[in-house]
Amino acid sequence: MFRSHTNGELSLKNLNEEVTLSGWVQTIRDKGFMIWVDLRDRYGITQLVLDQDRSSAQLMEEAKKLGREFVIQATGKVIERVSKNPNIPTGEIEILVEKLTILNDSQLPPFTIEDETDGGEELRMKYRYLDIRRNPVKDKLIFRHKMAQKVRNYLSDEGFIEVETPVLIKSTPEGARDFVVPSRMNPGQFYALPQSPQTFKQLLMVGGMDKYFQIVKCFRDEDLRADRQPEFTQIDCEMAFVDQEDVMNVFEGMTKTLIKDITGQEFGNFPRMTFADAMKKYGNDKPDIRFGMEFVELNELVKGKDFKIFDDAELVVGINVEGCAEYTRKQIDELVDWVKRPQVGASGMVWVKFQNDGVKTSSVNKFYNEEDLAKIIEKFGAKEGDLMLILSGNENKVRAQLSALRMELGNRLGLRKGNVFAPLWVVDFPLLEFDEESGRYHAMHHPFTSPKSEDIHLLETDPGKARANAYDMVLNGNEIGGGSIRIFDRDLQSKMFDLLGFTKEEAEAQFGFLMNAFKYGAPPHGGLAFGFDRLVAILDGNEVIRDYIAFPKNNSGRDVMIDAPASIADAQLDELELKLDLKA
């Protein structure tokens, strides 16, 4: 037996008990006549003590050999601690060591294994197995485990069946690039790793499973950011004989349950917002409604005043930043530089101040007099002390630019608090997007999304105006889940493939298995998939998902710990009948 207790459970009720503990050495304090060792495991820290009056000289010498992160076993008696530590559960006791065994020594770690570490992110990713010993990372992985258990319990109670779907599948066009896997037994042919189990969960509905879920790995070969990894986890769900309300009710219920269990906060019905309203008011389809700053359009007020930048713009639009009229010129110039960054792409920014003394001023006083400014301020609904920031240009671009500015100000002003939750549904998405470059429509979600029944006739006359029977759940400015009611009628699915530019042969080659299944009595069905990594991070008060994944990739998609991806041997290439012809 390596241990009788963990390092987080002993207390005064265990006084005088003989115990055996195992773990890693956190710190050693050697006073010569007395040695203290903090012993750590997943459960906590227990202080060990040795002194020259009660411990043998040999035992004291053994203790002097210890270093940080040594793995040791200690047996001894639980005694009351003289100098108590109220910050840890074991802070009232310590172990008077009677036997000490070094199970494994350790080199000096490349960074300190403490809550506040001196290791940079890339270094900690390289030694991730050490980073996991730190409480901030360990606790996030435990939190993720608890979330997964709650999800499984909720869905199981709702009658869902967990079914595993294949990982080696066929490459299909679903929006992002596939990771592909060559087949040795079928030379020249490739599997793809699934971007989602979309077609398989639809086939499970054809198979009569009725309610399916899976906490599943998905793979997309796309550019990375803080909330995106090349391999990520979904809570993937599908239901038969349902409409949009049925699906939304089940998963709104799940989200309410998770938030209540984790934070104690309770919610009524989640608000709903159409895609058109989200874009008009916030400039994106996943608005953070924890704070205001709704967009205000100004075309009718500001055009025709000989200010060419506004006169030539397709849209002039701004936000009111409450209480920020005292921003200095330096602060405002810094915001101008921020919106002009390539990542945002604005050409400039106009500001209007309604100062605390009632004075109205702007960066374009030359073109707009006090009466003009009063009308603009009234349009914003601003009050004394407010600052209005205005962008102009191409409608789609300027909405995206102002959305980025709004979120940046939300961060700077402390309005995006991690312990405040504001969920909503975004509905009535366009079914299709027209791509000018390719000259054809693309599915805004995926090719299996059903149009709203009242918009089906538009597929013949004006496809771009058809709305999707689709819905996204948004939490704190992040899309945490999205889904749709699926097409289950062969003829409608065939028409959708036609609109998306698939030839009959291409549609058959890519999706013939699904169309064949629809010949055998497909039920009406729909579903939703949550981004599990993102959901876990947000409910824990964060947005960066990396620390909630045991072994994440860096921003280049590399696992710097195992050095992957990596080249493979020529012998393996020969087995796969592949030859590399890399571009210089």
DRENBA-726609 format. One record per residue (C-alpha): residue in one letter; x, y, z. Coordinates in steps of 0.001 Angstrom, whole numbers, padded with zeros to 6 digits, always signed. Example, Ala and Ser with C-alpha at 12.3 -4.5 7.8 and 13.67 -1.06 7.14 Angstrom:
BEGIN
a+012300-004500+007800s+013670-001060+007140
//
This chain:
BEGIN
m+000000+000000+000000f+001576+003264-001133r-000804+005438+000882s-003494+005160+003528h-004790+008687+002883t-004481+011423+000296n-002746+014694+001001g-006004+016613+001216e-008073+014715+003782l-006325+014577+007171s-007491+016853+010007l-007553+017053+013811k-009973+014125+013911n-007055+011949+012757l-004749+012959+015642n-002285+010262+016732e-003205+007989+013807e-000398+006193+011976v-000700+007149+008288t+001159+006634+005040l+001173+009377+002393s+002655+009547-001097g+003132+012390-003523w+005450+015035-004908v+007665+017324-002883q+006316+020851-003269t+008829+022673-001035i+011476+021876+001604r+012432+024150+004483d+015612+023001+006205k+016543+024757+009466g+019271+022216+010257f+017687+020978+013470m+014228+020768+011845i+012998+019999+008318w+009521+020676+006899v+008356+019127+003635d+005139+020089+001822l+003869+016928+000145r+001456+017406-002766d-000909+015200-004736r-004091+015853-006710y-006098+016251-003522g-004028+018809-001648i-000919+019421+000459t+000110+017952+003809q+003067+019203+005811l+005634+016624+006945v+007994+017411+009802l+011267+015902+011019d+013388+017198+013893q+016628+016079+015512d+014958+015446+018902r+012304+013050+017568s+013812+011768+014291s+016891+009609+013814a+020054+011063+012307q+019687+008666+009366l+016130+009872+008697m+017262+013496+008853e+020000+012732+006325e+017479+011049+004013a+015251+014121+004185k+018177+016396+003286k+018480+014534-000053l+014996+015596-001154g+014454+018064-003961r+011456+019700-005595e+009161+017227-007395f+010790+014134-005870v+008194+011370-005561i+008242+010074-002004q+006368+007936+000491a+006195+008971+004146t+004838+007087+007152g+004294+008753+010477k+001919+009997+013166v-000634+012790+012759i+000153+015564+015261e-001319+019007+015876r+000465+021755+014051v+001854+024560+016212s+001778+027234+013495k-001539+026526+011765n-002306+027382+008126p-005990+028337+007679n-005609+028497+003879i-005505+024714+003342p-007824+021943+004607t-004904+020119+006302g-003539+023277+007885e-004206+022241+011491i-002086+019075+011409e+001270+017759+010233i+002901+014348+010011l+005801+013516+012284v+007741+011296+009877e+008945+007908+011098k+009828+006374+007724l+010761+008040+004441t+011167+006375+001034i+012280+008099-002137l+010217+006433-004870n+011706+008530-007666d+013971+011535-007818s+013451+014508-010137q+015516+016960-012084l+014918+020609-011286p+011707+021468-013214p+011996+024046-016019f+009434+026230-014221t+008018+026390-010712i+005125+024007-010074e+003047+026536-008185d-000196+028434-008747e+001776+031504-009800t+004479+030116-012050d+007446+031682-013807g+006911+029545-016932g+005741+031088-020208e+002857+029515-022127e+004958+027790-024791l+007344+026355-022174r+004449+025058-020084m+002895+023445-023158k+006185+021690-023907y+006161+020265-020365r+002403+019929-020115y+002661+016891-017826l+004330+019195-015294d+001862+022017-015858i-001025+019651-015055r+000389+019314-011518r-000390+022999-010942n-003726+023744-009289p-004997+026199-011956v-004678+023554-014686k-005610+020541-012565d-008753+022285-011306k-009832+023162-014849l-009533+019537-015966i-011540+018404-012929f-014139+021089-013701r-014369+019763-017275h-014926+016234-015932k-017752+017422-013682m-019368+019265-016583a-019244+016140-018754q-020899+014126-015987k-023682+016703-015611v-024297+016703-019375r-024461+012914-019521n-026809+012767-016549y-029145+015422-017955l-029368+013919-021424s-029723+010364-020113d-032597+011525-017889e-034180+013071-020986g-034119+009705-022771f-031070+010260-025002i-028859+007301-025939e-025075+007777-026234v-023858+006238-029499e-020304+006339-030862t-019879+007215-034527p-016851+006501-036772v-013676+008570-036694l-012391+007416-040087i-014997+008670-042542k-015381+010114-046025s-014375+013669-046875t-017445+015844-047423p-017744+019608-047995e-018958+021038-044676g-017308+024444-044605a-013843+023900-043124r-010893+021916-044451d-010703+018239-043544f-007790+016422-041989v-007197+013435-044251v-005718+010002-043506p-004225+007810-046252s-005358+004185-046436r-002611+001564-046815m-005108-001122-047821n-006711+001141-050430p-003801+002896-052173g-004529+006402-053412q-007627+006714-051254f-008110+008649-048068y-010249+008762-045001a-011179+012105-043430l-011445+012875-039749p-014978+014123-039007q-015663+017835-038733s-018813+016668-036961p-020873+013454-036924q-023571+015261-038941t-024583+012621-041463f-024171+009760-038982k-026529+011301-036469q-029075+011770-039244l-028658+008113-040160l-029253+007199-036517m-032581+009015-036755v-033416+006988-039878g-032422+003957-037789g-035061+004820-035195m-032756+005755-032280d-035065+008759-031687k-032743+010622-029271y-028976+010431-029717f-026077+012199-028039q-022312+011889-027946i-019469+013838-026345v-017265+013486-029372k-013952+014608-030858c-014195+016652-034066f-011440+017888-036366r-011105+020969-038565d-007970+022086-040357e-008493+025823-039921d-006711+028853-038502l-006528+028876-034726r-007293+031375-031970a-007918+031408-028225d-011260+029608-028476r-010367+027225-031321q-008257+024085-031604p-007720+021715-034578e-009288+018936-032512f-012144+019914-030265t-015048+018319-028445q-018760+018630-029168i-021844+017665-027254d-023526+016314-030359c-027278+015661-030246e-030146+014715-032561m-033863+014082-032041a-036609+012596-034225f-040206+013778-034627v-039399+017274-033398d-039719+020846-034546q-037505+023818-033724e-039273+024583-030437d-038845+021012-029187v-035087+021085-029740m-034615+024562-028287n-036638+023720-025172v-034544+020614-024374f-031189+022343-024718e-032259+025582-023097g-033228+023353-020179m-029817+021689-020202t-028002+025037-020220k-030155+026405-017389t-029410+023268-015357l-025654+023566-015930i-025545+027264-015019k-027638+026713-011896d-025619+023688-010731i-022304+025463-011255t-023065+029080-010309g-026388+028994-008474q-027824+031502-010965e-031321+030817-012273f-032806+031980-015565g-036270+032221-017025n-036831+031831-020745f-033776+032804-022773p-034348+035896-024936r-034475+035424-028690m-033071+037648-031392t-033279+037316-035145f-030079+037178-037165a-031119+040428-038890d-031554+042235-035560a-028272+040885-034199m-026393+042207-037206k-028215+045549-037126k-027785+046156-033378y-024426+044504-032678g-022716+043805-036001n-022348+040068-035421d-024492+036981-034946k-023227+036193-031440p-023734+039422-029502d-022619+039867-025917i-025722+041314-024248r-024136+041731-020809f-023728+045398-021758g-025387+047904-024079m-023673+050009-026759e-026247+049051-029396f-025475+050400-032855v-027075+053701-033894e-027341+054427-037641l-026763+058032-038632n-027038+058252-042410e-030031+060603-042449l-028417+062991-039946v-024818+063251-041127k-024898+063080-044927g-025005+066234-047052k-022763+068308-044775d-019755+068323-047134f-017920+065764-044993k-016842+063479-047808i-016003+060500-045601f-019622+060313-044435d-021157+061416-047753d-019405+058614-049669a-020103+055929-047081e-022702+053232-047538l-023314+053261-043778v-022465+055664-040965v-022974+053964-037599g-021792+054410-034038i-022009+053423-030389n-022500+055422-027202v-019868+054748-024554e-021505+055867-021340g-019502+057981-018922c-016400+058244-021110a-016610+061871-022283e-013592+062596-020099y-011382+060428-022285t-008249+062408-023165r-007101+063060-026688k-004360+060507-026099q-006907+057845-025100i-009078+058557-028117d-006089+058554-030481e-005146+055166-029074l-008650+053888-029953v-008305+055340-033454d-005031+053456-033878w-006736+050311-032550v-009529+050374-035160k-006989+051094-037926r-005067+047890-037170p-005160+045385-040068q-007145+042948-037890v-009984+045521-037704g-009408+047477-040899a-011195+050814-040299s-009806+053864-042077g-010492+056132-039119m-012976+057087-036412v-015063+060163-035583w-015938+061041-031992v-018573+063207-030372k-018460+064259-026696f-021386+065381-024581q-019336+066745-021700n-020382+066896-018061d-020805+070691-018298g-023195+070283-021239v-020703+071313-023922k-021037+069396-027200t-017878+068903-029235s-016496+066515-031858s-013557+065714-034081v-015534+067110-037031n-016625+070499-035636k-015648+072011-038970f-018564+070246-040667y-021147+069900-037893n-022336+072805-035764e-023758+072607-032249e-027293+072081-033566d-026101+069174-035730l-024258+067655-032782a-027362+068027-030586k-029376+065982-033113i-026676+063299-033238i-026521+063145-029437e-030309+062884-029279k-030247+060045-031805f-027823+058152-029560g-029967+058831-026491a-026776+060073-024847k-026560+062014-021607e-023974+064371-020192g-020662+062584-019711d-021096+060219-022667l-018743+059616-025598m-019994+058608-029045l-017695+056762-031473i-018631+056641-035159l-017331+054567-038093s-018322+054665-041751g-017815+052759-044977n-019073+049580-046652e-022083+048345-044667n-020885+044805-043947k-017317+045817-043205v-018203+048760-040966r-020612+046662-038886a-017847+044117-038290q-015374+046895-037415l-017753+048552-034957s-018563+045173-033434a-014851+044618-032761l-014568+048092-031203r-017633+047483-029021m-016167+044227-027668e-012776+045848-027061l-014415+048636-025057g-016465+046057-023169n-013177+044442-022094r-011426+047714-021270l-014349+049026-019210g-014783+045777-017281l-018255+045148-018691r-017563+041535-019723k-017503+039974-016272g-016742+036253-016199n-019192+035582-013365v-022134+037232-015150f-024027+035142-017715a-026284+036426-020478p-027606+033637-022724l-029801+034119-025770w-030960+032369-028916v-030223+033797-032362v-032760+032543-034911d-033943+033082-038495f-030547+032848-040169p-030331+033117-043936l-030370+029643-045475l-027794+030532-048135e-024924+032939-048718f-023936+034044-052227d-020215+033900-052884e-019161+036459-055518e-015859+034721-056232s-017342+031331-057075g-020588+032811-058411r-022817+030420-056470y-024627+029916-053217h-023105+028288-050145a-025008+026861-047203m-024743+029212-044242h-024824+026233-041859h-024590+022991-043857p-026377+021421-046855f-028819+019467-044669t-030415+022483-042960s-034107+022828-043735p-035565+026117-044932k-038498+027470-042983s-041634+025900-044415e-043062+029303-045332d-039893+030141-047307i-039593+026933-049361h-041232+028635-052367l-038373+031177-052380l-035931+028461-053437e-037461+028729-056903t-037721+032521-057110d-035321+034228-054678p-033110+031730-052812g-031082+034409-051059k-034133+035515-049075a-034993+032062-047744r-034524+031692-043989a-033091+028596-042347n-034864+026541-039719a-031715+027075-037662y-030796+028391-034233d-027644+029290-032334m-027263+029506-028576v-025056+032423-027578l-023518+032974-024151n-021488+036068-023256g-020634+036901-026842n-019691+033343-027797e-021616+030866-029895i-021730+027846-027600g-024128+025749-029653g-025864+025657-032972g-028238+023428-034849s-031157+023146-037180i-034127+021138-038263r-032856+018912-041065i-034147+018236-044522f-035646+014741-044505d-037404+014849-047866r-035377+013464-050796d-036743+015927-053332l-036062+018980-051149q-032556+017735-050352s-031912+017210-054066k-033105+020759-054781m-030747+022068-052097f-027810+020262-053709d-028767+021845-057042l-028806+025329-055495l-025379+024721-053977g-023957+023889-057377f-023578+020117-057012t-024064+018107-060151k-026188+014963-059805e-023002+012918-060013e-021224+015002-057342a-024201+014838-055006e-024399+011074-055448a-020664+010625-054899q-020609+012788-051771f-023975+012056-050165g-025492+009108-051996f-025507+007018-048790l-027684+009629-047060m-030042+010056-049983n-030417+006279-050199a-031283+006156-046509f-034011+008748-047059k-035702+006274-049419y-036554+004074-046453g-038719+006265-044305a-036717+009109-042775p-038518+010816-039864p-038600+014574-039349h-035542+015313-037237g-033270+018025-035939g-030544+018608-033462l-027886+020777-031982a-024179+020598-031167f-022498+022454-028321g-018821+023361-028384f-017967+021567-025159d-014500+023095-024645r-015913+026598-025072l-018952+025931-022876v-016744+024609-020075a-014405+027610-020244i-017212+030194-020229l-019063+028573-017331d-015776+028662-015405g-015494+032393-016089n-012954+032241-018934e-012907+032338-022721v-009537+030721-023544i-010206+026997-023982r-006598+025764-023976d-006276+025121-020239y-009461+023018-020270i-007857+020554-022703a-005370+018083-021235f-002879+018243-024110p-003658+021241-026357k-002015+022475-029548n-000382+025892-029907n-001516+028643-032295s+000285+026928-035171g-001585+023681-034579r+001515+021990-033149d+001809+019775-030124v+005136+021108-028878m+005311+018419-026200i+005470+015441-028579d+006597+017559-031584a+003662+016815-033862p+002893+016991-036712a+006116+015385-037892s+007514+013800-041030i+007252+010049-041453a+009801+007546-042649d+010244+006767-046347a+009275+003173-045587q+005871+004350-044340l+005378+006487-047427d+006204+003481-049572e+003655+001339-047721l+001026+003990-048359e+002160+004350-051986l+002635+008084-051449k+005330+010393-052749l+005985+013867-051378d+006304+016717-053839l+006457+019731-051519k+006329+023246-052917a+009404+025314-052170
//
